Amino acid sequence: MADEAEKTANEQEVTQQEEAQGTGEGQGKTFTQAELDRIVSERLARERKNQPDADELKAYREWKKSQQTEAEKAAEREKALQAAEARALTLEREKAIILAGVKGEDVDYVMFKVGKLEGDFGDNLKTFLAENSKFTEPETTTVDGVKHKPGASADPDEDLVRAMRKAAGLK
């Protein structure tokens, strides 16, 4: 370790001397790409040698965890619990929004807007969707050459039969 410090100090002195000489002449020393790569790789190798390996880091983390007080451990568990509760609440809200019929691409926006409102989330969601029906309206497209509206038929019994067949899993 002391040898490395001396070597680094010597390199810095040489570099400073070269810079001083280069400044007096108006030109600095230029390096080829191979020389620069070699210098950088040597420097990185020296720095990496000072870093602990994965086993040492794992042992250190275990030792550090064993040194924690009971209060610190409890605080850590409390923080993890709060994160899990926040995630559960988010998922619960997403589920409620999806079940309310909001299109998939609008779920995040609706959750953001309703989440900012004061009061119960469910009530606020119903109010928001009643005022903003564009988030729950199904997308319909018109096809050129079609003379009737999609889904509407002249015979009301046909709609009933179609719905019953769909519910039974038939085409």
N, C-alpha and C positions, 0 to 999 in steps of 0.2 A: 504494500500500500504506500509506504514511504517512497519506494523506488518509483512508483507511478507518479507520485506528486512531484518528485525531482525531475522526472522525464518531461512531464507536462510543463513545469516551470522553465526547463531548458528550452523546450520547443517555443514557448512564448517569448523568451529572450531572443532566440534566433529570429523569430518572426518580426519582433520589434526592431532588431538591428537591420534586417533586410528592408523593412518599411522605411526606416530612417535613411538608409543608403539610397533607396529607390526615390524617396521624396527629394533628396538633394539633386539627383540626376534628372528628375522630372518623369521617370518611368518606374513602374512597379514591376515586380517579377510576375510573369505570366506562367500559368500552368496548363499542361495538356489535360484533356478529359481523363485520360488514364491516371495521371498523377493525382488529379482532384478526386477521382473515385477511390484510389488507394488511401488517400489521406482521410476521407470521410469514413471509409470502412474501418480503418484503424481506430478512429475516434469512437465510432459506434461500438466496436468490439471492447474497447476499454470501459465505456459506460455500461455496457451490458454485463460485463464481468462484475460490476459493483451491485447489480440488481439481484435480489433473491430469486431462487427458482420457485416453481409452483408448489412443491412440497413445503418449502420454508414459509411461503405465504399462507398456506393452509394451516400449518402449525401455529403461526402467529395469530391468525384470526381465531382459532380455537382457544388459544391462551387468552387473547383479549376478551373473548366472550366469557371465559371462566372468571375473569377478573371483574365482571360487571356486578354491581350491587343488585339486590333484589328489586329495589325501586326502579332501576334502569331497565331490568328485564320486564317488569310490569308495564312500564311506559312503552317499551317496544311492542309488547303483546297488545296493549291498548291501541297503539297506532295501527297495527295490522288489523285489528278488529274493526276500527273505524273505516279503514280502506275497504274491507270486505262488505261492510254495511252500505257504504256509498255505492259500491259496484252493484249490490243487490237492489238498491233503490233505483238505480239507473235502469237496470234490466227490467224491473217491475214496471217502470214508467214506459219504457219502450214497448213492452208487451201490451199495456193498456192502449197506447197510441195505435199500434198495429191492429188490435182487436176492434178499435173504433173505426177502422176502415181507411186509415190514412195510407196513401201510396208510399212505397218503400223509399223513394228518393226524397220525400218530404218529412220523414220521421224525425231526423235530427233538428230540422228547423222548427217543427211544431213543438218538440220537447224543449228547445231553447226558449221559445216564446211563452209557452204555458208555464215553464219552470220559473220564469221571472214574475209571474202573477202571484199576488198574495192570496192565501187561503188553501183549500183542499185541492190537490192536483186533479182528482177525478172530476170535480165540479167545474174547475177552471177549463179542463179539456173539453167537456161538453159545451160550455159556453163559447169557447174559442172556435170549435168546429161548427157550431151553429152560425156564428158570425162569418166564418171563412169556409164556406162549403166547397171551395175549389180544391181543398186538400182531400176531400172524400169522394168527389164526383168521379165516376168511372170515365176512362178515356174512350171516346167513340170516334170513329173515323167514317167519313162518307166515301162511298165507292162510286165512281162514275158509272152511270148506266143502271143503277139500282133505283127502282121506283118506289120502294117502301122503306120504312125506317128499320134498321137492324133490330131483331128481337121482337118486333111487333108482328102479329099475324092477324088475319081476318077472322079466324075461328078461335074464340076464347078457350074452347076445349082442347085445342091443339097445344096451347101454352101450358095447360094443366098436365096433359100427357107428357109433354117434353120435360117439365119439371119433375114429374114422378119418375120418368125413365132416368133422368140425371141423378136423382136421389138414390135410385136402386143401383146405380153404377152401370147402366146400360147407355148405349149411344142414342 
